[in-house]
Amino acid sequence: MKKMTCKELDGVCDTEITGATPEEMGENAAKHAMSVNDEAHLAKMMEMREMQKDPEVVKKWMDDFQAKFDSLPDA
């Protein structure tokens, strides 16, 4: 299990997000953003949706996230 803050995941707050895999952490981050349901998190989710329109940008973000995840100590 690893952990990062919402901000470390390009989010807007200091809530800790955990996951055993990058995919699980991403799912937990999305659940967090939707559960908070405030303007800052909604704006960030819209920004991420826009990013997903460009496959090259998505690939770079995913590669960067994978590298960050791999470098984290186990929580």
C-alpha positions as CSV (number, residue, x, y, z in Angstrom):
1,M,0.0,0.0,0.0
2,K,1.3,3.4,-0.9
3,K,0.0,6.9,-0.2
4,M,0.1,10.4,-1.8
5,T,-1.8,13.5,-1.0
6,C,-4.4,14.8,-3.4
7,K,-2.0,17.7,-4.2
8,E,0.7,15.2,-5.1
9,L,-1.7,13.7,-7.5
10,D,-2.2,17.1,-9.2
11,G,-5.2,17.7,-7.0
12,V,-6.1,20.6,-4.7
13,C,-6.0,19.4,-1.0
14,D,-3.9,17.5,1.5
15,T,-6.1,14.5,1.9
16,E,-4.1,11.3,1.8
17,I,-5.0,8.9,-1.0
18,T,-3.9,5.3,-0.8
19,G,-3.6,2.4,-3.2
20,A,-1.8,-0.9,-3.7
21,T,-1.4,-0.2,-7.4
22,P,-1.3,3.0,-9.5
23,E,-4.7,2.1,-10.9
24,E,-6.2,1.6,-7.4
25,M,-4.7,4.9,-6.3
26,G,-6.2,6.7,-9.3
27,E,-9.6,5.2,-8.6
28,N,-9.4,6.3,-5.0
29,A,-8.4,9.8,-6.0
30,A,-11.4,10.0,-8.4
31,K,-13.7,8.8,-5.6
32,H,-12.2,11.3,-3.2
33,A,-12.7,14.2,-5.7
34,M,-16.3,13.2,-6.4
35,S,-17.1,12.8,-2.7
36,V,-15.7,16.2,-1.7
37,N,-17.8,17.8,-4.4
38,D,-16.5,21.3,-4.0
39,E,-15.7,23.8,-6.7
40,A,-11.9,23.4,-6.6
41,H,-12.1,19.6,-7.0
42,L,-14.7,19.8,-9.7
43,A,-12.6,22.3,-11.6
44,K,-9.6,20.0,-11.4
45,M,-11.7,17.0,-12.6
46,M,-12.8,19.1,-15.6
47,E,-9.1,19.9,-16.3
48,M,-8.3,16.2,-16.2
49,R,-11.1,15.4,-18.6
50,E,-9.8,18.0,-21.0
51,M,-6.3,16.5,-20.7
52,Q,-7.7,13.1,-21.7
53,K,-8.5,14.4,-25.1
54,D,-4.8,14.3,-26.1
55,P,-3.4,10.8,-25.9
56,E,0.2,12.0,-25.8
57,V,-0.5,14.2,-22.8
58,V,-2.3,11.3,-21.1
59,K,0.7,9.0,-21.7
60,K,3.2,11.5,-20.3
61,W,1.0,12.0,-17.2
62,M,0.6,8.3,-16.7
63,D,4.3,7.7,-17.2
64,D,5.1,10.4,-14.6
65,F,2.5,9.1,-12.2
66,Q,3.9,5.5,-12.5
67,A,7.4,6.8,-11.8
68,K,6.2,8.7,-8.7
69,F,4.2,5.7,-7.5
70,D,7.2,3.4,-7.9
71,S,9.4,5.7,-5.9
72,L,7.0,5.8,-2.9
73,P,7.9,3.8,0.2
74,D,5.2,1.3,1.4
75,A,2.8,3.0,3.8
